[in-house]
Amino acid sequence: MRKEEVKTLDKQVYITFSTETEGRNYIMRFYNPKDSITQTDIENFANWVLSQNMFLTRYGELVSLVDGGIIQTTRTDLIPLIE
C-alpha cells in the first residue's frame, strides 16, 4: 500500500567565517533551529565563537564573520515508503 505524498520543510542555520588562509572560509551548520532565532542570535553566537578561539580548521583559525542566515528547504517525497 502506498502512503500519500509527504512534504517536509527542513531548516538550518549557517554561519560562514573567514580563516587565516586568504580566500578560504569555514561554514558551520546547525539543523532544526528554533523558529524564533534572529539575526542578533546568529551574530552573537558567531562573535562568541570567535572570542573563544576554539576552532582550528585545516585553513587555520577562524578570523571573522563573513555571512550567516537560515536555509529553508522543502522536500517532496515522490516515491513514499511502501509498507
N, C-alpha and C positions, 0 to 999 in steps of 0.2 A: 504494500500500500504506500502510495506517495504522500508525503506531507505537503502542505501548501507552501508556496514560495515564501521565503523568510528574508526580511531586510533587517540589517543591523547597522548601527551607527557606531563607529569606533572613533575615539578621541585620544589625542596625545599632545602633551606639551613638549615643545622642543626648545632648546637653548643652544645657540651657537657661540663658541668662544674662539678668539684668535689664540694662536700658540706662539712660542718663541721662534718657530721657524716661519719666516715670512711667506705669506700666501697659503699657509696651512691652518685649517680650522679643526675644531673638535666639537661634535654635536652630542648633546645629552638628550635622551628621550624618556619621557615618563608617561606611562599608559594609564587610562581611566582617571583623569584628573576630576576634581570636584567641579560641578557646574559653576560654582561661584568664583573660580580662580580669576584673578585680574592681572592686568599689565604690571601693576605695582608688586603683586605677589611674585611674579616671574622675575622682575628686576631685582627685588630684594633678595630672593634666593640666589640668583646669579652673582650678585655682589658679595653675598656671604661666602659662596663657593670660592670666589677669587680671593677674598680676605683670608680664608683658611689655608690657601695654597696647598691643598691636599691631593691634587691630581697631577700625575706626571704621565703625559702621553708619549707616544713614540716621536712626536714632534716637539717635545719639551713641555714646559709648564704652561698653564693657561694664563693668558696675559690680559685680555679684555673681553667684554661682552660685545658681540657683533650683531646678534639677532635673536629673537625669541617669539614664540607665539603658540597658537593651538592649531593643530591639523585635525579636521573632521573628515572622515571617510565613510561613505555609505556603501555597504556591500549587499548585493542581492545574490542569494544562493539560487542559481537557476536549476541546479540538479540537487534537490534536497536529499537528505539521507533517507534511505529506504529501510523500514523496519521489517 
